[in-house]
Amino acid sequence: MRHLLLSILALSGLLSACAPMSGPGSAPALVATRHADFDHDTLALTWQPGFCGQGQCLADQPHAPLIGLHGLWASETHDLIAAHMPVQDWWKRGCDVYLPPADAMPPLSLDTARRLDAATAHVAHSLPAHEWNKHGRCFGYDADHFFVAGLTLRDRFAASPTGQALEQDAGRVIGHDDLLALFARNTGATATRALQLRCGRDSMGRPVLEQLWFTLRPDALDRFPAAASYAPSPDLQDNCPASFRVPGWAE
């Protein structure tokens, strides 16, 4: 991951001088200029101690923040649905459906590169490069804007009452329905599967939280995490049991 950051900084050059700072209050509007006929975005956030469990992350993995960014994923486009492509194929291939496979990282501003380094999991193959090539490059997005949007949404959730409560639960066992009820109370969200939880197993075989997947309206990203930002998801992808651990780094 460190080598990736150095490469990005070298490509960034003078862009850093004019890169805007983006905090929880900044509007993360993101408009696709190609293949824009999709119904929702999935904001995938990671609970870093769970996502990095059992050695999945590199030794230089930051231990803060606890809530990280995985990615921002457009749902299957209408033309692919009309062509009867199974949604699972879209989940697997993403932009490779439209473009030749690629793994290069686009140039980013210095600020965005640093924020990604802090907020994404440091895995063997660059997670930001994977996210751009699978979920960003075929939609006509500006690469820097694509990542700033995801980072800003992450910041907003981490600063929200639900995000703050989740961080307080580190090291504890919590109830699946309790977390979803807290989220609904704090946001007013009523859309079906507005939030889905993803769990794995730790080295002792205990279920642990790994990810939080939010189903969002592409035209209302700037309203997240308010109720109006959510869209219903047609796909059941929540796999967490009735209770699970919110692991800390010391476990």
C-alpha positions in Angstrom: 0.0 0.0 0.0 2.9 2.4 0.8 4.3 1.9 -2.7 0.9 2.7 -4.2 0.7 5.9 -2.2 4.2 7.0 -3.4 3.1 6.3 -7.0 0.0 8.3 -6.6 1.8 11.2 -5.1 4.3 11.2 -8.0 1.4 11.2 -10.5 -0.4 13.9 -8.5 2.2 16.6 -8.9 0.8 20.1 -8.7 -2.8 18.9 -8.3 -2.3 18.8 -4.6 -1.9 22.6 -4.5 -5.5 23.1 -5.5 -7.1 20.0 -4.0 -10.2 20.9 -1.9 -10.5 19.7 1.6 -13.6 17.5 2.1 -15.2 16.9 5.5 -18.4 15.4 6.8 -20.4 18.5 5.7 -19.2 18.6 2.1 -21.6 17.6 -0.7 -20.4 14.3 -2.3 -22.6 14.6 -5.5 -21.4 12.1 -8.1 -22.9 12.0 -11.6 -22.2 9.2 -14.0 -21.8 10.4 -17.6 -21.7 6.9 -19.1 -23.9 3.8 -18.3 -25.9 6.0 -15.9 -29.0 3.8 -16.1 -28.7 2.2 -12.7 -31.1 2.3 -9.8 -28.9 2.6 -6.7 -25.4 2.8 -5.2 -24.1 0.6 -2.5 -21.8 2.4 0.0 -19.7 -0.4 1.5 -17.9 0.5 4.7 -15.6 -1.8 6.6 -15.3 -2.4 10.3 -11.5 -2.5 10.1 -10.7 -4.9 12.9 -13.2 -7.4 11.5 -12.4 -6.9 7.8 -8.7 -7.3 8.6 -9.1 -10.3 10.8 -7.0 -13.4 10.5 -4.1 -11.7 8.7 -6.0 -10.3 5.6 -4.3 -6.9 6.0 -0.7 -5.9 5.8 1.6 -5.0 8.7 1.3 -1.2 7.9 -2.5 -1.3 8.4 -3.6 1.8 10.4 -5.6 1.1 13.5 -7.6 4.3 13.2 -10.2 5.0 12.0 -12.2 1.9 13.0 -14.7 2.5 10.3 -13.1 2.3 6.8 -14.1 2.7 3.2 -14.5 -0.3 1.0 -16.2 1.3 -2.0 -19.1 2.9 -3.8 -20.8 0.4 -6.2 -23.3 1.2 -8.9 -26.1 -1.5 -9.2 -26.5 -3.5 -12.4 -27.3 -1.2 -15.3 -30.7 -1.4 -17.1 -29.1 -2.4 -20.4 -27.4 -5.4 -18.8 -30.7 -6.3 -17.0 -32.4 -6.1 -20.4 -29.7 -8.5 -21.8 -30.6 -10.9 -19.0 -27.2 -10.8 -17.4 -27.5 -12.3 -13.9 -26.8 -9.8 -11.2 -24.2 -12.0 -9.8 -22.2 -11.6 -13.0 -22.3 -7.9 -12.6 -21.2 -8.1 -9.0 -18.2 -10.3 -10.1 -17.1 -8.4 -13.2 -18.2 -4.8 -12.8 -16.6 -2.4 -15.3 -14.9 -5.4 -17.0 -18.3 -6.0 -18.7 -17.8 -2.7 -20.7 -14.0 -2.3 -20.9 -10.9 -4.4 -21.2 -9.6 -5.5 -17.8 -7.2 -3.1 -16.1 -5.5 -2.7 -12.8 -3.8 0.8 -13.0 -4.4 3.5 -10.5 -5.4 6.9 -11.9 -3.6 10.0 -10.7 -5.1 11.6 -7.6 -4.6 14.7 -5.6 -2.2 14.5 -2.6 -5.0 15.0 -0.1 -7.2 12.3 -1.6 -4.3 9.8 -1.8 -3.5 10.4 1.9 -7.1 10.1 2.9 -7.4 6.8 1.1 -4.2 5.5 2.7 -5.7 6.2 6.1 -9.2 5.0 5.5 -8.9 1.9 3.3 -7.7 -1.6 4.2 -4.1 -2.3 3.3 -4.4 -5.6 1.5 -2.0 -7.4 -0.8 -3.5 -5.9 -4.0 -4.4 -2.2 -3.7 -8.0 -1.9 -2.7 -8.4 1.6 -4.2 -7.0 0.4 -7.5 -9.4 -2.5 -7.4 -12.4 -0.3 -6.6 -11.6 2.2 -9.4 -11.2 -0.4 -12.0 -14.2 -2.5 -11.0 -16.6 0.2 -9.9 -15.5 3.6 -11.2 -13.7 3.7 -14.5 -16.6 2.8 -16.8 -19.1 5.4 -15.5 -17.2 8.5 -16.7 -16.4 9.7 -13.2 -13.5 11.9 -12.4 -11.3 9.5 -10.3 -10.5 12.1 -7.6 -14.2 13.0 -7.3 -15.2 9.3 -7.2 -12.9 8.6 -4.2 -13.7 11.9 -2.4 -17.4 11.1 -2.6 -16.8 7.7 -1.0 -14.5 9.2 1.7 -17.0 12.0 2.5 -19.8 9.5 2.9 -17.6 7.4 5.2 -16.8 10.5 7.2 -20.5 11.4 7.6 -21.4 7.9 8.8 -18.4 7.8 11.2 -19.5 11.1 12.7 -23.2 10.1 12.9 -24.8 8.9 16.1 -24.9 5.3 14.7 -21.3 5.4 13.8 -20.3 6.8 17.1 -22.4 4.2 19.0 -20.8 1.4 16.9 -17.3 2.6 17.8 -18.3 2.5 21.5 -19.3 -1.1 21.0 -15.8 -2.2 20.0 -15.0 -5.4 21.9 -18.6 -6.2 22.7 -21.3 -8.6 21.4 -24.3 -6.8 20.0 -27.7 -7.8 18.6 -28.3 -7.7 14.8 -31.8 -6.2 15.1 -30.6 -3.8 17.8 -28.1 -2.2 15.5 -30.6 -2.0 12.6 -33.2 -0.5 15.0 -30.7 2.1 16.2 -29.8 3.0 12.6 -33.5 3.4 11.8 -34.2 5.6 14.8 -31.2 7.8 14.1 -31.8 8.3 10.4 -35.5 7.7 9.9 -34.7 5.3 7.1 -37.6 3.1 6.0 -36.4 1.8 2.7 -36.2 -2.0 2.6 -32.6 -3.2 3.3 -31.3 0.4 3.5 -28.5 -1.1 5.7 -27.3 -4.7 5.4 -24.6 -6.1 7.7 -21.8 -8.5 6.6 -20.1 -10.8 9.1 -17.3 -13.3 9.0 -15.6 -15.5 11.6 -12.6 -14.8 13.8 -9.8 -17.2 14.7 -12.0 -18.7 17.4 -14.9 -19.2 15.1 -17.0 -16.4 16.6 -19.2 -14.3 14.2 -17.7 -10.8 13.9 -18.8 -7.7 12.1 -16.8 -7.0 8.9 -18.8 -4.6 6.7 -21.9 -2.3 6.6 -23.6 -1.9 3.2 -25.9 1.0 2.6 -28.3 1.2 -0.3 -28.3 4.8 -1.6 -30.1 6.9 -4.2 -27.6 8.1 -6.7 -29.3 11.5 -6.9 -29.3 11.9 -3.1 -25.8 11.1 -2.0 -25.4 14.6 -0.6 -28.2 13.9 1.9 -26.6 10.8 3.5 -27.1 9.7 6.2 -30.6 11.3 6.3 -33.6 9.2 5.5 -34.1 10.7 2.0 -30.7 9.3 0.8 -31.7 5.6 1.0 -33.2 3.3 -1.7 -34.6 -0.2 -1.3 -32.4 -3.1 -2.3 -33.9 -6.0 -4.2 -31.1 -8.3 -3.0 -30.8 -9.9 0.4 -27.1 -9.8 1.2 -27.1 -9.4 5.0 -25.4 -12.5 6.4 -25.0 -11.6 10.1 -26.6 -13.8 12.8 -28.9 -12.7 15.6 -25.8 -11.6 17.6 -22.2 -11.0 16.7 -19.0 -9.4 18.0 -17.8 -6.0 17.1 -14.1 -6.8 17.4 -11.4 -4.5 18.5 -7.8 -4.5 17.4 -6.5 -6.1 20.6 -8.6 -9.3 20.1 
